[in-house]
């Protein structure tokens, strides 16, 4: 099935109240597996407050931004890449890493 990519050249994301957003990422091409992509030069904040729900089965890419989860939101994704992360109140961030993009430097090796 088709997927989508939300690209933020400028501006950020601000969810509050009872809002919800669900994004299933593209499955092919250079942005496969990425649900949210904030331009590397974009420092606009990403904020989930109140009781919003953000569900994604892809990578959340905000390399220069602060991501804030406050109140009672639940946020899901496969990976989160952010400059800083702030979690307050009862906020939950669930990363369901699926090993499609392994980070080899975190593996342990036995050397003789």
Helices and strands as residue ranges (DSSP letters): E 6-8, E 13-15, E 20-23, E 34-38, E 46-48, E 53-56, E 59-69, E 74-77, E 79-87, E 92-95, G 104-106
